[in-house]
């Protein structure tokens, strides 16, 4: 994991934005893990309904 972060830091620019995005996602998962599971399951149901309608 540390090696991956070092490579990302070496390749600054786009990868630094990706790293910030991953940090943002990890913080959201820690703070709202239960809520996100509910939202994800609802989104999956919506996608399944859309597929079945087509």
Secondary structure, DSSP 8 states (H G I E B T S, - for coil): -HHHHHHHHHS-SHHHHHHHHHHHHHHHHHHSHHHHHHHHHHHHHHHHHHHHH-
